[in-house]
Amino acid sequence: MNEEFGKRFKQLRTETKLNQQEFVDLFNNKYNFNFTRQAISLYENGKRIPEIDALTSFAEYFGVS
């Protein structure tokens, strides 16, 4: 599951034409999280999976279920 999530997460981010740091800055500001670029990299590479509240916010941010 981690790899599948990571691939989809990266695809969604790259479709917005944002690099990891740009995404982190916008997302953290909008949803009051404190993610780092390194955390996003771990998610995209399937080495970590976010907590449910973050997953929900990511889905809302990207407009997906």
VMD Tcl script that builds the backbone (N, CA, C; Angstrom):
set m [mol new atoms 195]
animate dup $m
set s [atomselect $m all]
$s set {name element resname resid chain x y z} {
  {N N MET 1 A 0.816 -1.202 0.000}
  {CA C MET 1 A 0.000 0.000 0.000}
  {C C MET 1 A 0.852 1.255 0.000}
  {N N ASN 2 A 1.958 1.257 0.742}
  {CA C ASN 2 A 2.796 2.445 0.811}
  {C C ASN 2 A 3.283 2.884 -0.563}
  {N N GLU 3 A 3.709 1.914 -1.389}
  {CA C GLU 3 A 4.205 2.263 -2.718}
  {C C GLU 3 A 3.101 2.813 -3.601}
  {N N GLU 4 A 1.921 2.207 -3.527}
  {CA C GLU 4 A 0.792 2.695 -4.320}
  {C C GLU 4 A 0.419 4.108 -3.905}
  {N N PHE 5 A 0.329 4.333 -2.590}
  {CA C PHE 5 A 0.021 5.672 -2.108}
  {C C PHE 5 A 1.091 6.656 -2.568}
  {N N GLY 6 A 2.345 6.277 -2.409}
  {CA C GLY 6 A 3.446 7.165 -2.775}
  {C C GLY 6 A 3.417 7.581 -4.232}
  {N N LYS 7 A 3.175 6.618 -5.116}
  {CA C LYS 7 A 3.110 6.933 -6.548}
  {C C LYS 7 A 1.967 7.885 -6.852}
  {N N ARG 8 A 0.802 7.619 -6.274}
  {CA C ARG 8 A -0.369 8.474 -6.518}
  {C C ARG 8 A -0.162 9.863 -5.924}
  {N N PHE 9 A 0.399 9.915 -4.730}
  {CA C PHE 9 A 0.647 11.186 -4.070}
  {C C PHE 9 A 1.596 12.041 -4.905}
  {N N LYS 10 A 2.675 11.431 -5.388}
  {CA C LYS 10 A 3.633 12.167 -6.228}
  {C C LYS 10 A 2.977 12.627 -7.521}
  {N N GLN 11 A 2.166 11.764 -8.108}
  {CA C GLN 11 A 1.472 12.122 -9.344}
  {C C GLN 11 A 0.582 13.346 -9.118}
  {N N LEU 12 A -0.170 13.346 -8.039}
  {CA C LEU 12 A -1.046 14.477 -7.741}
  {C C LEU 12 A -0.241 15.757 -7.534}
  {N N ARG 13 A 0.869 15.644 -6.805}
  {CA C ARG 13 A 1.691 16.833 -6.566}
  {C C ARG 13 A 2.292 17.354 -7.864}
  {N N THR 14 A 2.839 16.466 -8.688}
  {CA C THR 14 A 3.472 16.926 -9.919}
  {C C THR 14 A 2.455 17.490 -10.909}
  {N N GLU 15 A 1.225 17.004 -10.857}
  {CA C GLU 15 A 0.177 17.568 -11.709}
  {C C GLU 15 A -0.119 19.016 -11.353}
  {N N THR 16 A 0.143 19.388 -10.098}
  {CA C THR 16 A -0.053 20.781 -9.686}
  {C C THR 16 A 1.147 21.645 -10.044}
  {N N LYS 17 A 2.194 21.004 -10.603}
  {CA C LYS 17 A 3.426 21.675 -11.021}
  {C C LYS 17 A 4.152 22.342 -9.854}
  {N N LEU 18 A 4.052 21.707 -8.683}
  {CA C LEU 18 A 4.748 22.207 -7.501}
  {C C LEU 18 A 5.876 21.252 -7.136}
  {N N ASN 19 A 7.029 21.816 -6.754}
  {CA C ASN 19 A 8.056 20.933 -6.216}
  {C C ASN 19 A 7.675 20.617 -4.774}
  {N N GLN 20 A 8.430 19.746 -4.139}
  {CA C GLN 20 A 8.055 19.316 -2.791}
  {C C GLN 20 A 8.008 20.480 -1.809}
  {N N GLN 21 A 8.988 21.380 -1.868}
  {CA C GLN 21 A 9.012 22.498 -0.916}
  {C C GLN 21 A 7.846 23.452 -1.151}
  {N N GLU 22 A 7.531 23.733 -2.404}
  {CA C GLU 22 A 6.396 24.606 -2.701}
  {C C GLU 22 A 5.099 23.993 -2.183}
  {N N PHE 23 A 4.948 22.689 -2.403}
  {CA C PHE 23 A 3.755 22.008 -1.914}
  {C C PHE 23 A 3.660 22.101 -0.395}
  {N N VAL 24 A 4.762 21.806 0.295}
  {CA C VAL 24 A 4.789 21.849 1.762}
  {C C VAL 24 A 4.386 23.231 2.258}
  {N N ASP 25 A 4.961 24.257 1.665}
  {CA C ASP 25 A 4.664 25.620 2.107}
  {C C ASP 25 A 3.185 25.948 1.949}
  {N N LEU 26 A 2.618 25.638 0.795}
  {CA C LEU 26 A 1.197 25.927 0.553}
  {C C LEU 26 A 0.286 25.070 1.427}
  {N N PHE 27 A 0.574 23.786 1.492}
  {CA C PHE 27 A -0.264 22.863 2.252}
  {C C PHE 27 A -0.232 23.184 3.737}
  {N N ASN 28 A 0.955 23.367 4.297}
  {CA C ASN 28 A 1.066 23.676 5.726}
  {C C ASN 28 A 0.335 24.967 6.074}
  {N N ASN 29 A 0.457 25.949 5.220}
  {CA C ASN 29 A -0.205 27.230 5.465}
  {C C ASN 29 A -1.723 27.084 5.446}
  {N N LYS 30 A -2.237 26.314 4.502}
  {CA C LYS 30 A -3.685 26.161 4.365}
  {C C LYS 30 A -4.294 25.282 5.458}
  {N N TYR 31 A -3.578 24.214 5.852}
  {CA C TYR 31 A -4.155 23.222 6.768}
  {C C TYR 31 A -3.496 23.190 8.155}
  {N N ASN 32 A -2.598 24.113 8.415}
  {CA C ASN 32 A -1.929 24.210 9.721}
  {C C ASN 32 A -1.193 22.937 10.126}
  {N N PHE 33 A -0.494 22.334 9.174}
  {CA C PHE 33 A 0.392 21.206 9.463}
  {C C PHE 33 A 1.823 21.722 9.489}
  {N N ASN 34 A 2.740 20.872 9.899}
  {CA C ASN 34 A 4.156 21.231 9.943}
  {C C ASN 34 A 5.002 20.208 9.196}
  {N N PHE 35 A 4.545 19.806 8.015}
  {CA C PHE 35 A 5.301 18.850 7.225}
  {C C PHE 35 A 6.589 19.489 6.715}
  {N N THR 36 A 7.584 18.645 6.512}
  {CA C THR 36 A 8.832 19.079 5.896}
  {C C THR 36 A 8.912 18.487 4.499}
  {N N ARG 37 A 9.818 19.014 3.708}
  {CA C ARG 37 A 10.039 18.458 2.378}
  {C C ARG 37 A 10.481 17.006 2.499}
  {N N GLN 38 A 11.270 16.700 3.526}
  {CA C GLN 38 A 11.747 15.336 3.734}
  {C C GLN 38 A 10.593 14.380 4.013}
  {N N ALA 39 A 9.590 14.819 4.776}
  {CA C ALA 39 A 8.425 13.972 5.054}
  {C C ALA 39 A 7.678 13.660 3.761}
  {N N ILE 40 A 7.517 14.661 2.921}
  {CA C ILE 40 A 6.822 14.450 1.635}
  {C C ILE 40 A 7.607 13.455 0.786}
  {N N SER 41 A 8.918 13.572 0.797}
  {CA C SER 41 A 9.760 12.631 0.055}
  {C C SER 41 A 9.562 11.204 0.561}
  {N N LEU 42 A 9.505 11.029 1.879}
  {CA C LEU 42 A 9.279 9.695 2.441}
  {C C LEU 42 A 7.928 9.135 2.011}
  {N N TYR 43 A 6.906 9.963 1.983}
  {CA C TYR 43 A 5.579 9.514 1.528}
  {C C TYR 43 A 5.638 9.106 0.064}
  {N N GLU 44 A 6.243 9.952 -0.768}
  {CA C GLU 44 A 6.290 9.680 -2.201}
  {C C GLU 44 A 7.109 8.432 -2.539}
  {N N ASN 45 A 8.076 8.127 -1.715}
  {CA C ASN 45 A 8.923 6.952 -1.957}
  {C C ASN 45 A 8.424 5.705 -1.242}
  {N N GLY 46 A 7.238 5.777 -0.632}
  {CA C GLY 46 A 6.633 4.616 -0.010}
  {C C GLY 46 A 7.308 4.166 1.273}
  {N N LYS 47 A 8.075 5.046 1.892}
  {CA C LYS 47 A 8.784 4.683 3.127}
  {C C LYS 47 A 8.005 5.048 4.375}
  {N N ARG 48 A 6.982 5.834 4.197}
  {CA C ARG 48 A 6.112 6.229 5.302}
  {C C ARG 48 A 4.731 6.491 4.756}
  {N N ILE 49 A 3.730 6.356 5.620}
  {CA C ILE 49 A 2.356 6.679 5.240}
  {C C ILE 49 A 1.819 7.665 6.274}
  {N N PRO 50 A 1.107 8.693 5.818}
  {CA C PRO 50 A 0.631 9.719 6.747}
  {C C PRO 50 A -0.486 9.230 7.667}
  {N N GLU 51 A -0.658 9.940 8.744}
  {CA C GLU 51 A -1.775 9.693 9.661}
  {C C GLU 51 A -3.084 10.016 8.940}
  {N N ILE 52 A -4.184 9.497 9.463}
  {CA C ILE 52 A -5.488 9.638 8.809}
  {C C ILE 52 A -5.916 11.099 8.643}
  {N N ASP 53 A -5.630 11.954 9.626}
  {CA C ASP 53 A -6.030 13.355 9.487}
  {C C ASP 53 A -5.272 14.040 8.355}
  {N N ALA 54 A -4.012 13.672 8.176}
  {CA C ALA 54 A -3.240 14.218 7.065}
  {C C ALA 54 A -3.749 13.664 5.737}
  {N N LEU 55 A -4.061 12.370 5.695}
  {CA C LEU 55 A -4.602 11.778 4.467}
  {C C LEU 55 A -5.883 12.492 4.034}
  {N N THR 56 A -6.739 12.757 4.995}
  {CA C THR 56 A -7.993 13.450 4.708}
  {C C THR 56 A -7.722 14.844 4.138}
  {N N SER 57 A -6.781 15.541 4.735}
  {CA C SER 57 A -6.442 16.887 4.258}
  {C C SER 57 A -5.775 16.845 2.882}
  {N N PHE 58 A -4.913 15.846 2.645}
  {CA C PHE 58 A -4.308 15.702 1.321}
  {C C PHE 58 A -5.397 15.483 0.267}
  {N N ALA 59 A -6.350 14.607 0.567}
  {CA C ALA 59 A -7.429 14.326 -0.383}
  {C C ALA 59 A -8.227 15.590 -0.667}
  {N N GLU 60 A -8.515 16.356 0.365}
  {CA C GLU 60 A -9.254 17.613 0.168}
  {C C GLU 60 A -8.437 18.591 -0.670}
  {N N TYR 61 A -7.159 18.705 -0.364}
  {CA C TYR 61 A -6.277 19.634 -1.084}
  {C C TYR 61 A -6.257 19.309 -2.581}
  {N N PHE 62 A -6.124 18.016 -2.904}
  {CA C PHE 62 A -6.041 17.613 -4.307}
  {C C PHE 62 A -7.394 17.375 -4.955}
  {N N GLY 63 A -8.473 17.428 -4.173}
  {CA C GLY 63 A -9.809 17.236 -4.724}
  {C C GLY 63 A -10.074 15.809 -5.158}
  {N N VAL 64 A -9.570 14.857 -4.379}
  {CA C VAL 64 A -9.773 13.432 -4.683}
  {C C VAL 64 A -10.388 12.736 -3.476}
  {N N SER 65 A -10.895 11.522 -3.696}
  {CA C SER 65 A -11.477 10.764 -2.581}
  {C C SER 65 A -10.434 9.879 -1.939}
}
mol reanalyze $m
mol bondsrecalc $m
mol representation Tube
mol addrep $m
